[in-house]
Amino acid sequence: MKSERLAEYIDHTLLKPTATPEQIIKLCAEAKEYHFKTVCVNPDWVTLAARELKKSGVGITTVVGFPLGVNTPETKAFEAREALENGATEIDMVINLGRLRSGDIKSVREDIQTVKKACGQRILKVILETCLLSDQEIVAACQLVMEAGADFVKTSTGFSSGGATSHAVGLMRKTVGHNFGVKASGDVRSREDAEAIIKAGANRIGTSSGVAIVTGDEVIKGDY
C-alpha cells in the first residue's frame, strides 16, 4: 500500500502522561506533514492541538473515561462535551469492562448511549480492551456498541496487557459487518503490522509509530 494511502488510516497518537507541549506540537506538525487522519491526544492537549492544526484538514481525537472505563456515564459525557467544545472532532471512550463481564448489558448500553448523545454527529469510537476479553465477550461488546449508536469499535487503550491482534480485528469486523468502523490500536508499529491489521478488517489505526509506518524508518519500541 502506498504511504499516502496508509497515512489516511492513522490516528497519530501521543497519550503518555509525560507528554509535553513541545511533543504535542511536534505530533501535530508530523500529522500535517504526512496527512494523517487525526492526532489522538489526552483532553488537556485538545486546545493546543486545535490551534496547531487549524485549517490543516487533520482531525483531533481525544479519549474519555481513559484508560480504565470505570467513570460514570455522566462524567464521560461531560469529558466528551468539553473536548468537543475545545476543538476535538472525534471521541474514543473506554467501555466499562466490569459491567460487561458481569452481564450488566443494560448499563453498558446506557453508558455508550450517554456519551454518543454528547457527541451528536461527531464520531464516537468505543474501546473494548480486547486483550482482556474472550471471543464471546468481544462479539457481545461489538453488538452492544452497534445497538447503542456509536460509530466504531476499537481494540485497545494501549495501556493494558496487550494491543491489537489480527484475530481480534477480524472477529470485530465479522461481527459489525462492512459498514461500521473498526479501529486497531496498540502494538501496531511497522508498515508490515499496519498492512496486516488493515487486511484483517481495520479501517483506522491508532499508533505512536505513524511516521515510521509511512516512511519505513526503524521503529523505536515504546508505549502509547
N, CA and C atoms as a LAMMPS dump frame, in Angstrom:
ITEM: TIMESTEP
0
ITEM: NUMBER OF ATOMS
672
ITEM: BOX BOUNDS ff ff ff
-5.0000000000000000e+02 5.0000000000000000e+02
-5.0000000000000000e+02 5.0000000000000000e+02
-5.0000000000000000e+02 5.0000000000000000e+02
ITEM: ATOMS id mol type element x y z
1 1 1 N 0.84 -1.195 0
2 1 2 C 0 0 0
3 1 3 C 0.88 1.252 0
4 2 1 N 0.529 2.24 -0.81
5 2 2 C 1.297 3.47 -0.873
6 2 3 C 1.23 4.219 0.453
7 3 1 N 2.318 4.947 0.755
8 3 2 C 2.405 5.653 2.027
9 3 3 C 1.266 6.644 2.207
10 4 1 N 0.902 7.348 1.117
11 4 2 C -0.161 8.357 1.206
12 4 3 C -1.488 7.709 1.585
13 5 1 N -1.756 6.571 1.028
14 5 2 C -2.99 5.85 1.327
15 5 3 C -2.96 5.322 2.758
16 6 1 N -1.821 4.8 3.17
17 6 2 C -1.681 4.255 4.513
18 6 3 C -1.875 5.337 5.568
19 7 1 N -1.374 6.526 5.299
20 7 2 C -1.488 7.633 6.257
21 7 3 C -2.94 7.968 6.559
22 8 1 N -3.839 7.746 5.612
23 8 2 C -5.252 8.072 5.799
24 8 3 C -5.933 7.192 6.847
25 9 1 N -5.288 6.082 7.196
26 9 2 C -5.837 5.185 8.211
27 9 3 C -5.42 5.59 9.628
28 10 1 N -4.424 6.442 9.764
29 10 2 C -3.714 6.588 11.039
30 10 3 C -4.211 7.748 11.897
31 11 1 N -4.511 7.427 13.167
32 11 2 C -4.673 8.421 14.217
33 11 3 C -3.309 8.508 14.909
34 12 1 N -2.577 9.576 14.626
35 12 2 C -1.203 9.748 15.111
36 12 3 C -1.263 10.08 16.602
37 13 1 N -0.747 9.182 17.441
38 13 2 C -1.135 9.146 18.846
39 13 3 C -0.004 9.48 19.807
40 14 1 N -0.335 10.295 20.816
41 14 2 C 0.559 10.532 21.947
42 14 3 C -0.297 10.683 23.195
43 15 1 N -0.368 9.612 23.98
44 15 2 C -1.203 9.603 25.176
45 15 3 C -0.394 9.38 26.451
46 16 1 N 0.911 9.418 26.357
47 16 2 C 1.742 9.257 27.549
48 16 3 C 1.439 10.367 28.558
49 17 1 N 1.395 10.033 29.847
50 17 2 C 1.153 11.066 30.853
51 17 3 C 2.285 12.072 30.965
52 18 1 N 3.451 11.731 30.429
53 18 2 C 4.609 12.627 30.492
54 18 3 C 4.731 13.532 29.272
55 19 1 N 3.772 13.482 28.361
56 19 2 C 3.839 14.299 27.147
57 19 3 C 3.921 15.781 27.499
58 20 1 N 4.75 16.5 26.767
59 20 2 C 4.947 17.93 26.989
60 20 3 C 4.305 18.726 25.859
61 21 1 N 4.094 20.033 26.051
62 21 2 C 3.556 20.842 24.952
63 21 3 C 4.395 20.752 23.691
64 22 1 N 5.709 20.72 23.859
65 22 2 C 6.597 20.638 22.692
66 22 3 C 6.377 19.341 21.916
67 23 1 N 6.125 18.255 22.631
68 23 2 C 5.871 16.977 21.966
69 23 3 C 4.526 16.978 21.245
70 24 1 N 3.545 17.621 21.82
71 24 2 C 2.237 17.719 21.157
72 24 3 C 2.353 18.555 19.887
73 25 1 N 3.097 19.649 19.953
74 25 2 C 3.308 20.49 18.766
75 25 3 C 4.019 19.698 17.681
76 26 1 N 5.017 18.898 18.064
77 26 2 C 5.732 18.057 17.099
78 26 3 C 4.797 17.019 16.493
79 27 1 N 3.95 16.414 17.326
80 27 2 C 2.979 15.432 16.837
81 27 3 C 2.08 16.05 15.775
82 28 1 N 1.606 17.256 16.039
83 28 2 C 0.722 17.945 15.1
84 28 3 C 1.456 18.294 13.801
85 29 1 N 2.705 18.708 13.912
86 29 2 C 3.494 19.027 12.721
87 29 3 C 3.674 17.789 11.852
88 30 1 N 3.93 16.654 12.482
89 30 2 C 4.071 15.401 11.735
90 30 3 C 2.752 15.017 11.073
91 31 1 N 1.667 15.22 11.792
92 31 2 C 0.354 14.886 11.222
93 31 3 C 0.062 15.711 9.979
94 32 1 N 0.42 16.978 10.021
95 32 2 C 0.236 17.844 8.844
96 32 3 C 1.157 17.422 7.707
97 33 1 N 2.401 17.105 8.039
98 33 2 C 3.376 16.739 7.003
99 33 3 C 2.986 15.454 6.284
100 34 1 N 2.52 14.463 7.033
101 34 2 C 2.243 13.149 6.448
102 34 3 C 0.758 12.928 6.156
103 35 1 N -0.07 13.914 6.479
104 35 2 C -1.508 13.859 6.178
105 35 3 C -2.205 12.707 6.879
106 36 1 N -1.914 12.547 8.18
107 36 2 C -2.616 11.544 8.964
108 36 3 C -4.08 11.947 9.149
109 37 1 N -4.919 10.955 9.443
110 37 2 C -6.359 11.219 9.59
111 37 3 C -6.626 12.153 10.759
112 38 1 N -6.088 11.82 11.92
113 38 2 C -6.216 12.67 13.095
114 38 3 C -4.951 12.557 13.937
115 39 1 N -4.822 13.447 14.924
116 39 2 C -3.939 13.195 16.054
117 39 3 C -4.824 12.696 17.188
118 40 1 N -4.261 11.897 18.081
119 40 2 C -5.001 11.428 19.25
120 40 3 C -4.217 11.833 20.488
121 41 1 N -4.814 12.722 21.285
122 41 2 C -4.144 13.283 22.456
123 41 3 C -5.079 13.244 23.657
124 42 1 N -4.505 13.377 24.841
125 42 2 C -5.314 13.471 26.049
126 42 3 C -6.098 14.785 26.064
127 43 1 N -7.207 14.843 26.821
128 43 2 C -8.089 16.011 26.78
129 43 3 C -7.409 17.345 27.068
130 44 1 N -6.429 17.366 27.947
131 44 2 C -5.785 18.633 28.294
132 44 3 C -5.052 19.253 27.115
133 45 1 N -4.731 18.458 26.107
134 45 2 C -3.967 18.963 24.961
135 45 3 C -4.833 19.281 23.749
136 46 1 N -6.138 19.118 23.867
137 46 2 C -7.011 19.347 22.713
138 46 3 C -6.942 20.792 22.228
139 47 1 N -6.982 21.74 23.135
140 47 2 C -6.948 23.15 22.736
141 47 3 C -5.661 23.475 21.989
142 48 1 N -4.531 22.975 22.483
143 48 2 C -3.25 23.198 21.809
144 48 3 C -3.251 22.551 20.43
145 49 1 N -3.733 21.319 20.35
146 49 2 C -3.778 20.633 19.054
147 49 3 C -4.678 21.366 18.072
148 50 1 N -5.8 21.879 18.566
149 50 2 C -6.72 22.619 17.698
150 50 3 C -6.038 23.865 17.133
151 51 1 N -5.254 24.525 17.944
152 51 2 C -4.526 25.702 17.477
153 51 3 C -3.502 25.318 16.414
154 52 1 N -2.764 24.254 16.667
155 52 2 C -1.694 23.838 15.758
156 52 3 C -2.234 23.284 14.435
157 53 1 N -3.419 22.714 14.465
158 53 2 C -3.967 22.036 13.286
159 53 3 C -5.046 22.844 12.563
160 54 1 N -5.243 24.067 12.971
161 54 2 C -6.281 24.903 12.378
162 54 3 C -6.14 24.974 10.862
163 55 1 N -7.228 24.69 10.161
164 55 2 C -7.306 24.733 8.695
165 55 3 C -6.362 23.743 8.003
166 56 1 N -5.881 22.724 8.738
167 56 2 C -4.956 21.751 8.142
168 56 3 C -5.672 20.57 7.509
169 57 1 N -6.924 20.337 7.906
170 57 2 C -7.631 19.155 7.436
171 57 3 C -7.385 17.927 8.289
172 58 1 N -6.485 18.024 9.275
173 58 2 C -6.215 16.912 10.19
174 58 3 C -7.184 17.02 11.372
175 59 1 N -7.86 15.938 11.692
176 59 2 C -8.792 15.933 12.807
177 59 3 C -8.103 15.769 14.146
178 60 1 N -8.895 15.879 15.215
179 60 2 C -8.372 15.745 16.578
180 60 3 C -9.23 14.738 17.331
181 61 1 N -8.61 13.635 17.7
182 61 2 C -9.258 12.626 18.532
183 61 3 C -8.79 12.806 19.971
184 62 1 N -9.712 12.661 20.919
185 62 2 C -9.312 12.595 22.319
186 62 3 C -10.039 11.45 22.995
187 63 1 N -9.596 11.148 24.21
188 63 2 C -10.089 9.97 24.927
189 63 3 C -10.896 10.391 26.142
190 64 1 N -11.937 9.606 26.474
191 64 2 C -12.731 9.866 27.673
192 64 3 C -12.898 8.562 28.444
193 65 1 N -12.997 8.701 29.779
194 65 2 C -13.041 7.51 30.614
195 65 3 C -11.774 6.695 30.483
196 66 1 N -10.675 7.369 30.252
197 66 2 C -9.438 6.699 29.839
198 66 3 C -8.462 6.63 31.001
199 67 1 N -7.759 5.502 31.197
200 67 2 C -7.771 4.284 30.375
201 67 3 C -8.607 3.137 30.937
202 68 1 N -9.307 3.335 32.054
203 68 2 C -9.95 2.208 32.731
204 68 3 C -11.421 2.026 32.394
205 69 1 N -12.111 3.099 32.006
206 69 2 C -13.504 2.976 31.601
207 69 3 C -14.506 2.932 32.733
208 70 1 N -14.07 3.166 33.98
209 70 2 C -14.974 2.999 35.114
210 70 3 C -15.497 4.327 35.667
211 71 1 N -15.342 5.393 34.935
212 71 2 C -16.018 6.644 35.286
213 71 3 C -17.524 6.465 35.079
214 72 1 N -18.325 7.311 35.701
215 72 2 C -19.767 7.259 35.46
216 72 3 C -20.064 7.733 34.04
217 73 1 N -21.191 7.312 33.467
218 73 2 C -21.576 7.785 32.139
219 73 3 C -21.642 9.309 32.059
220 74 1 N -22.136 9.943 33.123
221 74 2 C -22.258 11.403 33.134
222 74 3 C -20.889 12.074 33.082
223 75 1 N -19.915 11.481 33.77
224 75 2 C -18.555 12.027 33.735
225 75 3 C -17.96 11.892 32.346
226 76 1 N -18.149 10.734 31.74
227 76 2 C -17.645 10.524 30.382
228 76 3 C -18.3 11.503 29.404
229 77 1 N -19.593 11.71 29.558
230 77 2 C -20.306 12.634 28.67
231 77 3 C -19.81 14.057 28.85
232 78 1 N -19.555 14.458 30.078
233 78 2 C -19.011 15.794 30.333
234 78 3 C -17.653 15.953 29.667
235 79 1 N -16.793 14.932 29.813
236 79 2 C -15.48 14.964 29.172
237 79 3 C -15.621 15.139 27.658
238 80 1 N -16.56 14.39 27.088
239 80 2 C -16.752 14.45 25.637
240 80 3 C -17.225 15.835 25.197
241 81 1 N -18.221 16.382 25.891
242 81 2 C -18.731 17.71 25.527
243 81 3 C -17.641 18.776 25.634
244 82 1 N -16.901 18.748 26.723
245 82 2 C -15.842 19.738 26.905
246 82 3 C -14.787 19.625 25.816
247 83 1 N -14.397 18.394 25.486
248 83 2 C -13.385 18.177 24.451
249 83 3 C -13.858 18.682 23.098
250 84 1 N -15.109 18.425 22.778
251 84 2 C -15.651 18.888 21.503
252 84 3 C -15.706 20.416 21.461
253 85 1 N -16.062 21.029 22.573
254 85 2 C -16.068 22.487 22.641
255 85 3 C -14.662 23.067 22.473
256 86 1 N -13.655 22.304 22.914
257 86 2 C -12.27 22.765 22.825
258 86 3 C -11.621 22.493 21.471
259 87 1 N -12.34 21.77 20.602
260 87 2 C -11.813 21.558 19.258
261 87 3 C -11.65 20.122 18.818
262 88 1 N -11.962 19.159 19.682
263 88 2 C -11.884 17.756 19.263
264 88 3 C -12.924 17.478 18.177
265 89 1 N -12.604 16.564 17.29
266 89 2 C -13.526 16.189 16.224
267 89 3 C -14.001 14.746 16.348
268 90 1 N -13.301 13.931 17.154
269 90 2 C -13.685 12.542 17.373
270 90 3 C -13.397 12.17 18.824
271 91 1 N -14.205 11.268 19.368
272 91 2 C -14.068 10.837 20.753
273 91 3 C -13.853 9.323 20.809
274 92 1 N -12.859 8.904 21.597
275 92 2 C -12.628 7.485 21.872
276 92 3 C -12.922 7.238 23.356
277 93 1 N -13.969 6.511 23.651
278 93 2 C -14.332 6.231 25.045
279 93 3 C -14.013 4.787 25.402
280 94 1 N -13.749 4.547 26.686
281 94 2 C -13.461 3.194 27.15
282 94 3 C -14.723 2.58 27.742
283 95 1 N -15.029 1.373 27.328
284 95 2 C -16.189 0.649 27.821
285 95 3 C -15.975 0.263 29.292
286 96 1 N -17.058 0.052 30.031
287 96 2 C -16.968 -0.43 31.404
288 96 3 C -16.886 -1.957 31.377
289 97 1 N -15.661 -2.453 31.477
290 97 2 C -15.437 -3.89 31.319
291 97 3 C -16.057 -4.716 32.443
292 98 1 N -16.02 -4.195 33.65
293 98 2 C -16.586 -4.951 34.764
294 98 3 C -18.065 -5.201 34.585
295 99 1 N -18.79 -4.172 34.14
296 99 2 C -20.224 -4.348 33.915
297 99 3 C -20.487 -5.277 32.72
298 100 1 N -19.644 -5.159 31.685
299 100 2 C -19.807 -6.058 30.541
300 100 3 C -19.624 -7.508 30.956
301 101 1 N -18.542 -7.77 31.684
302 101 2 C -18.223 -9.158 32.035
303 101 3 C -19.183 -9.729 33.074
304 102 1 N -19.857 -8.872 33.83
305 102 2 C -20.835 -9.348 34.813
306 102 3 C -22.215 -9.554 34.195
307 103 1 N -22.335 -9.185 32.899
308 103 2 C -23.605 -9.366 32.212
309 103 3 C -24.574 -8.215 32.361
310 104 1 N -24.085 -7.076 32.872
311 104 2 C -24.95 -5.908 33.041
312 104 3 C -25.035 -5.137 31.717
313 105 1 N -25.685 -5.757 30.765
314 105 2 C -25.735 -5.234 29.401
315 105 3 C -26.456 -3.888 29.34
316 106 1 N -27.501 -3.752 30.125
317 106 2 C -28.282 -2.52 30.114
318 106 3 C -27.409 -1.32 30.498
319 107 1 N -26.606 -1.466 31.541
320 107 2 C -25.751 -0.361 31.973
321 107 3 C -24.696 -0.023 30.936
322 108 1 N -24.126 -1.033 30.303
323 108 2 C -23.101 -0.791 29.287
324 108 3 C -23.705 -0.056 28.097
325 109 1 N -24.885 -0.488 27.673
326 109 2 C -25.561 0.169 26.562
327 109 3 C -25.855 1.632 26.901
328 110 1 N -26.362 1.872 28.103
329 110 2 C -26.693 3.235 28.501
330 110 3 C -25.446 4.105 28.629
331 111 1 N -24.347 3.523 29.058
332 111 2 C -23.067 4.239 29.15
333 111 3 C -22.663 4.768 27.775
334 112 1 N -22.706 3.89 26.784
335 112 2 C -22.331 4.29 25.424
336 112 3 C -23.326 5.3 24.867
337 113 1 N -24.607 5.059 25.076
338 113 2 C -25.632 5.969 24.562
339 113 3 C -25.492 7.371 25.157
340 114 1 N -25.145 7.446 26.434
341 114 2 C -24.986 8.739 27.091
342 114 3 C -23.861 9.536 26.461
343 115 1 N -22.761 8.876 26.167
344 115 2 C -21.632 9.571 25.538
345 115 3 C -21.958 9.912 24.088
346 116 1 N -22.631 9.01 23.387
347 116 2 C -22.99 9.298 21.995
348 116 3 C -23.918 10.501 21.914
349 117 1 N -24.839 10.624 22.855
350 117 2 C -25.722 11.785 22.873
351 117 3 C -24.912 13.069 23.004
352 118 1 N -23.871 13.037 23.827
353 118 2 C -22.997 14.203 23.993
354 118 3 C -22.212 14.503 22.723
355 119 1 N -21.905 13.46 21.956
356 119 2 C -21.109 13.624 20.728
357 119 3 C -21.936 14.123 19.546
358 120 1 N -23.222 13.872 19.553
359 120 2 C -24.039 14.258 18.418
360 120 3 C -23.583 13.569 17.15
361 121 1 N -23.309 14.359 16.125
362 121 2 C -22.892 13.808 14.841
363 121 3 C -21.41 13.488 14.771
364 122 1 N -20.665 13.837 15.802
365 122 2 C -19.23 13.539 15.825
366 122 3 C -19.004 12.043 16.005
367 123 1 N -17.892 11.563 15.482
368 123 2 C -17.573 10.137 15.547
369 123 3 C -17.253 9.72 16.979
370 124 1 N -17.888 8.631 17.421
371 124 2 C -17.592 8.024 18.713
372 124 3 C -17.045 6.624 18.485
373 125 1 N -15.84 6.395 18.988
374 125 2 C -15.223 5.071 18.953
375 125 3 C -15.243 4.506 20.366
376 126 1 N -15.557 3.229 20.501
377 126 2 C -15.69 2.595 21.811
378 126 3 C -14.579 1.56 21.978
379 127 1 N -13.752 1.771 22.986
380 127 2 C -12.593 0.908 23.239
381 127 3 C -13.016 -0.29 24.079
382 128 1 N -12.738 -1.492 23.565
383 128 2 C -13.176 -2.723 24.22
384 128 3 C -12.111 -3.342 25.114
385 129 1 N -10.844 -3.033 24.907
386 129 2 C -9.706 -3.693 25.577
387 129 3 C -9.779 -5.196 25.333
388 130 1 N -9.644 -5.567 24.072
389 130 2 C -9.873 -6.952 23.644
390 130 3 C -8.922 -7.954 24.282
391 131 1 N -7.743 -7.509 24.723
392 131 2 C -6.804 -8.439 25.354
393 131 3 C -7.354 -9.009 26.656
394 132 1 N -8.357 -8.366 27.222
395 132 2 C -8.955 -8.809 28.487
396 132 3 C -10.275 -9.544 28.29
397 133 1 N -10.683 -9.745 27.036
398 133 2 C -11.98 -10.34 26.741
399 133 3 C -11.835 -11.655 25.99
400 134 1 N -12.794 -12.551 26.198
401 134 2 C -12.894 -13.758 25.383
402 134 3 C -13.491 -13.394 24.033
403 135 1 N -13.407 -14.302 23.1
404 135 2 C -14.022 -14.06 21.788
405 135 3 C -15.518 -13.8 21.936
406 136 1 N -16.177 -14.566 22.789
407 136 2 C -17.616 -14.39 23.004
408 136 3 C -17.909 -12.992 23.555
409 137 1 N -17.072 -12.518 24.459
410 137 2 C -17.257 -11.187 25.034
411 137 3 C -16.981 -10.093 24.01
412 138 1 N -16.008 -10.311 23.135
413 138 2 C -15.737 -9.339 22.068
414 138 3 C -16.941 -9.204 21.155
415 139 1 N -17.521 -10.329 20.773
416 139 2 C -18.702 -10.31 19.915
417 139 3 C -19.854 -9.586 20.608
418 140 1 N -20.086 -9.91 21.874
419 140 2 C -21.175 -9.271 22.614
420 140 3 C -20.939 -7.769 22.736
421 141 1 N -19.695 -7.372 22.984
422 141 2 C -19.379 -5.952 23.108
423 141 3 C -19.595 -5.226 21.791
424 142 1 N -19.164 -5.814 20.706
425 142 2 C -19.368 -5.198 19.392
426 142 3 C -20.851 -5 19.096
427 143 1 N -21.653 -6 19.42
428 143 2 C -23.091 -5.893 19.188
429 143 3 C -23.694 -4.77 20.021
430 144 1 N -23.236 -4.633 21.261
431 144 2 C -23.714 -3.555 22.128
432 144 3 C -23.359 -2.184 21.58
433 145 1 N -22.129 -2.052 21.118
434 145 2 C -21.676 -0.771 20.57
435 145 3 C -22.542 -0.364 19.389
436 146 1 N -22.851 -1.31 18.531
437 146 2 C -23.7 -1.016 17.386
438 146 3 C -25.111 -0.615 17.83
439 147 1 N -25.67 -1.379 18.755
440 147 2 C -27.023 -1.102 19.247
441 147 3 C -27.111 0.273 19.898
442 148 1 N -26.017 0.694 20.541
443 148 2 C -26.004 1.957 21.278
444 148 3 C -25.81 3.168 20.372
445 149 1 N -25.517 2.942 19.098
446 149 2 C -25.446 4.044 18.147
447 149 3 C -24.093 4.676 17.962
448 150 1 N -23.028 4.037 18.462
449 150 2 C -21.675 4.554 18.24
450 150 3 C -21.257 4.292 16.797
451 151 1 N -20.033 4.704 16.467
452 151 2 C -19.586 4.661 15.071
453 151 3 C -18.448 3.682 14.806
454 152 1 N -17.671 3.368 15.838
455 152 2 C -16.518 2.471 15.711
456 152 3 C -16.439 1.581 16.942
457 153 1 N -15.903 0.389 16.755
458 153 2 C -15.345 -0.391 17.853
459 153 3 C -13.826 -0.292 17.745
460 154 1 N -13.168 -0.259 18.888
461 154 2 C -11.713 -0.088 18.929
462 154 3 C -11.124 -1.146 19.85
463 155 1 N -9.977 -1.687 19.474
464 155 2 C -9.428 -2.827 20.212
465 155 3 C -8.937 -2.481 21.604
466 156 1 N -8.175 -1.378 21.757
467 156 2 C -7.327 -1.265 22.939
468 156 3 C -7.048 0.17 23.34
469 157 1 N -6.662 0.323 24.615
470 157 2 C -6.175 1.622 25.083
471 157 3 C -4.687 1.799 24.793
472 158 1 N -3.968 0.699 24.702
473 158 2 C -2.514 0.754 24.603
474 158 3 C -1.845 0.746 25.962
475 159 1 N -2.643 0.686 27.034
476 159 2 C -2.102 0.726 28.385
477 159 3 C -2.378 -0.552 29.183
478 160 1 N -2.933 -1.562 28.548
479 160 2 C -3.231 -2.805 29.238
480 160 3 C -2.194 -3.86 28.88
481 161 1 N -2.559 -5.111 28.988
482 161 2 C -1.6 -6.202 28.818
483 161 3 C -1.342 -6.58 27.375
484 162 1 N -2.063 -5.975 26.435
485 162 2 C -1.854 -6.284 25.03
486 162 3 C -2.576 -5.302 24.145
487 163 1 N -2.229 -5.309 22.869
488 163 2 C -2.842 -4.393 21.923
489 163 3 C -3.638 -5.121 20.867
490 164 1 N -3.647 -4.549 19.68
491 164 2 C -4.433 -5.109 18.585
492 164 3 C -3.807 -6.394 18.063
493 165 1 N -4.662 -7.335 17.709
494 165 2 C -4.227 -8.541 17.004
495 165 3 C -5.104 -8.729 15.776
496 166 1 N -4.553 -9.391 14.779
497 166 2 C -5.339 -9.652 13.572
498 166 3 C -6.554 -10.501 13.892
499 167 1 N -6.413 -11.408 14.846
500 167 2 C -7.55 -12.259 15.225
501 167 3 C -8.698 -11.419 15.78
502 168 1 N -8.38 -10.537 16.728
503 168 2 C -9.43 -9.719 17.341
504 168 3 C -10.067 -8.79 16.325
505 169 1 N -9.24 -8.17 15.48
506 169 2 C -9.764 -7.256 14.47
507 169 3 C -10.669 -7.999 13.495
508 170 1 N -10.232 -9.185 13.083
509 170 2 C -11.048 -9.98 12.168
510 170 3 C -12.388 -10.364 12.776
511 171 1 N -12.38 -10.711 14.053
512 171 2 C -13.613 -11.066 14.752
513 171 3 C -14.535 -9.855 14.871
514 172 1 N -13.952 -8.698 15.166
515 172 2 C -14.742 -7.469 15.266
516 172 3 C -15.365 -7.115 13.921
517 173 1 N -14.579 -7.202 12.853
518 173 2 C -15.102 -6.885 11.521
519 173 3 C -16.216 -7.852 11.135
520 174 1 N -16.036 -9.127 11.421
521 174 2 C -17.072 -10.116 11.097
522 174 3 C -18.365 -9.8 11.837
523 175 1 N -18.244 -9.331 13.071
524 175 2 C -19.424 -9.054 13.891
525 175 3 C -20.16 -7.796 13.437
526 176 1 N -19.41 -6.732 13.137
527 176 2 C -20.055 -5.446 12.826
528 176 3 C -20.401 -5.283 11.355
529 177 1 N -19.869 -6.137 10.495
530 177 2 C -20.145 -6.005 9.073
531 177 3 C -19.245 -4.992 8.403
532 178 1 N -19.576 -4.667 7.156
533 178 2 C -18.677 -3.848 6.337
534 178 3 C -18.893 -2.348 6.485
535 179 1 N -19.998 -1.931 7.051
536 179 2 C -20.339 -0.505 7.065
537 179 3 C -20.155 0.161 8.419
538 180 1 N -19.377 -0.476 9.298
539 180 2 C -19.142 0.045 10.631
540 180 3 C -17.638 0.163 10.837
541 181 1 N -17.211 1.109 11.674
542 181 2 C -15.785 1.335 11.859
543 181 3 C -15.133 0.342 12.802
544 182 1 N -13.901 -0.036 12.473
545 182 2 C -13.066 -0.868 13.351
546 182 3 C -11.693 -0.209 13.462
547 183 1 N -11.334 0.179 14.691
548 183 2 C -10.029 0.796 14.916
549 183 3 C -9.134 -0.162 15.693
550 184 1 N -7.927 -0.353 15.174
551 184 2 C -6.92 -1.18 15.836
552 184 3 C -5.897 -0.263 16.498
553 185 1 N -5.602 -0.526 17.752
554 185 2 C -4.629 0.308 18.459
555 185 3 C -3.805 -0.543 19.412
556 186 1 N -2.555 -0.125 19.609
557 186 2 C -1.648 -0.869 20.456
558 186 3 C -0.898 -1.923 19.672
559 187 1 N 0.427 -1.855 19.716
560 187 2 C 1.313 -2.842 19.084
561 187 3 C 1.304 -2.804 17.556
562 188 1 N 0.856 -1.718 16.956
563 188 2 C 0.965 -1.544 15.502
564 188 3 C 2.116 -0.568 15.274
565 189 1 N 3.291 -1.097 14.929
566 189 2 C 4.498 -0.272 14.956
567 189 3 C 5.262 -0.24 13.635
568 190 1 N 4.846 -0.99 12.642
569 190 2 C 5.573 -1.037 11.378
570 190 3 C 4.594 -1.089 10.217
571 191 1 N 5.109 -0.856 9.022
572 191 2 C 4.261 -0.963 7.826
573 191 3 C 3.68 -2.368 7.715
574 192 1 N 4.488 -3.366 8.027
575 192 2 C 4.002 -4.747 7.966
576 192 3 C 2.853 -4.961 8.942
577 193 1 N 3.002 -4.442 10.179
578 193 2 C 1.919 -4.55 11.159
579 193 3 C 0.654 -3.881 10.636
580 194 1 N 0.814 -2.666 10.113
581 194 2 C -0.331 -1.881 9.66
582 194 3 C -1.055 -2.569 8.513
583 195 1 N -0.311 -3.065 7.545
584 195 2 C -0.939 -3.7 6.396
585 195 3 C -1.654 -4.995 6.803
586 196 1 N -1.076 -5.728 7.767
587 196 2 C -1.714 -6.963 8.237
588 196 3 C -3.018 -6.665 8.965
589 197 1 N -3.007 -5.6 9.764
590 197 2 C -4.191 -5.274 10.546
591 197 3 C -5.299 -4.697 9.655
592 198 1 N -4.907 -3.988 8.606
593 198 2 C -5.892 -3.498 7.63
594 198 3 C -6.503 -4.671 6.867
595 199 1 N -5.661 -5.606 6.483
596 199 2 C -6.152 -6.801 5.789
597 199 3 C -7.145 -7.569 6.661
598 200 1 N -6.922 -7.548 7.97
599 200 2 C -7.812 -8.254 8.891
600 200 3 C -9.157 -7.563 9.038
601 201 1 N -9.214 -6.257 8.701
602 201 2 C -10.5 -5.574 8.741
603 201 3 C -10.518 -4.194 9.348
604 202 1 N -9.366 -3.689 9.81
605 202 2 C -9.343 -2.352 10.407
606 202 3 C -9.457 -1.278 9.336
607 203 1 N -10.228 -0.227 9.618
608 203 2 C -10.22 0.932 8.73
609 203 3 C -9.741 2.189 9.439
610 204 1 N -9.197 2.007 10.64
611 204 2 C -8.48 3.067 11.341
612 204 3 C -7.434 2.407 12.24
613 205 1 N -6.298 3.089 12.405
614 205 2 C -5.206 2.572 13.245
615 205 3 C -4.763 3.668 14.192
616 206 1 N -4.721 3.348 15.482
617 206 2 C -4.158 4.265 16.457
618 206 3 C -2.753 3.823 16.8
619 207 1 N -1.778 4.703 16.576
620 207 2 C -0.389 4.315 16.799
621 207 3 C 0.496 5.533 17.044
622 208 1 N 1.495 5.335 17.875
623 208 2 C 2.507 6.377 18.086
624 208 3 C 3.648 6.237 17.089
625 209 1 N 3.565 5.237 16.213
626 209 2 C 4.627 4.962 15.236
627 209 3 C 4.218 5.335 13.816
628 210 1 N 3.329 6.315 13.693
629 210 2 C 2.815 6.662 12.37
630 210 3 C 3.885 7.057 11.377
631 211 1 N 4.844 7.855 11.817
632 211 2 C 5.891 8.298 10.891
633 211 3 C 6.713 7.108 10.411
634 212 1 N 7.093 6.233 11.326
635 212 2 C 7.862 5.049 10.95
636 212 3 C 7.079 4.155 10.001
637 213 1 N 5.777 4.056 10.216
638 213 2 C 4.945 3.208 9.364
639 213 3 C 4.92 3.727 7.929
640 214 1 N 4.762 5.022 7.751
641 214 2 C 4.634 5.546 6.385
642 214 3 C 5.982 5.786 5.711
643 215 1 N 7.048 5.923 6.5
644 215 2 C 8.376 6.173 5.895
645 215 3 C 9.227 4.917 5.792
646 216 1 N 8.857 3.893 6.566
647 216 2 C 9.664 2.671 6.598
648 216 3 C 10.892 2.788 7.475
649 217 1 N 10.969 3.852 8.292
650 217 2 C 12.106 4.013 9.187
651 217 3 C 12.077 2.947 10.276
652 218 1 N 13.208 2.783 10.93
653 218 2 C 13.292 1.824 12.027
654 218 3 C 12.377 2.252 13.158
655 219 1 N 11.661 1.298 13.707
656 219 2 C 10.716 1.578 14.774
657 219 3 C 11.429 1.517 16.112
658 220 1 N 11.231 2.553 16.924
659 220 2 C 11.718 2.54 18.298
660 220 3 C 10.557 2.116 19.17
661 221 1 N 10.689 0.964 19.797
662 221 2 C 9.569 0.447 20.579
663 221 3 C 9.286 1.334 21.779
664 222 1 N 8.033 1.652 21.937
665 222 2 C 7.633 2.485 23.076
666 222 3 C 6.156 2.339 23.312
667 223 1 N 5.673 2.876 24.415
668 223 2 C 4.253 2.768 24.681
669 223 3 C 3.545 3.925 23.995
670 224 1 N 2.253 3.992 24.249
671 224 2 C 1.393 4.969 23.618
672 224 3 C 1.81 6.393 23.965
